[in-house]
Amino acid sequence: MVDWRTIPELGTVWGIRFVVLVARVFRRRFAGWFLYLVCLYYVLLRPAVRRASRSYLRRVGLPDGAGSVVRHIHTFARVSLDRLFFLTGRWSTFEITYRGHELFLDAARSGRGALLLGAHVGSFEVMRCRGEASGVPINVIVDYSNAERINAVLRSLAPSVDTRLLSLGRDPLATMLAVRGCVEKGELVAMLGDRVAARGGADRQVSVRFLDGDALLPAGPWLLAHTLKVPVYFFAGLYTPPNRYDLHCELLAPEVKLDRRARAADVQRYAQSYASALERHVRLAPYNWFNFFELWSPP
């Protein structure tokens, strides 16, 4: 399996800044059309991304021609650019709907803390920012190993982007201690659960059925939830052109309990519940899948 951390980040800082400038000066709609030119460029420049997109599109039952690949990458580019609007509080352009929002609010009010487990599907930032707008702060475990450029640009435009971020890149042990501190205060902690580092050991990976194939997911979220003794929720912010985001939340486990004698089987069972929820939401908005590498094991 390809380590996603080694995939080169697309675009230069100046290129990203130029796209942001287009969005700020000429508005979001014009920037969306401009992004098609950028996407065509990257479809030609990155054959590995093109192949991964086509493989995924076939797997989810969509056409895998050039037009579909461009649409797939354009959806990613559009959602990435929308982060700027969310972080700067410019919501008037968007239509936001909620599915399971009462579960999210109940988790925030319970005082137990909770783990929100998302994926590289749709917009993570819209969930985080809408939570803040609802008075529910969310602490986010992040690894920006291959997204430093775009995050550096966003940081310069919206310093609040770093608020409540818990980075795994510098000191993972200190990050985990900070996570425990957040939970002990009854706060919510969010992370993404659909990428495994190739350098991770077999005990940190778990095989699940996903989109009619075998895929590896990280075991870490379930080990963490077991240690913290908190409920686990799945969440996703699915994008529908031109300006709608549907925010989904559902309970995966009221508490994660791993039997010492059947630890691997228990982790696999919890991870499969996540994979099943992820597949349902991917099929709702298939162009929202933003893992541009081969996630599945060869047959």
Summary of the structure (lengths in Angstrom):
residues: 299
radius of gyration: 18.6
end to end distance: 12.8
largest distance: 60.1
contacts: 913
relative contact order: 0.17
helix: 53%
strand: 19%
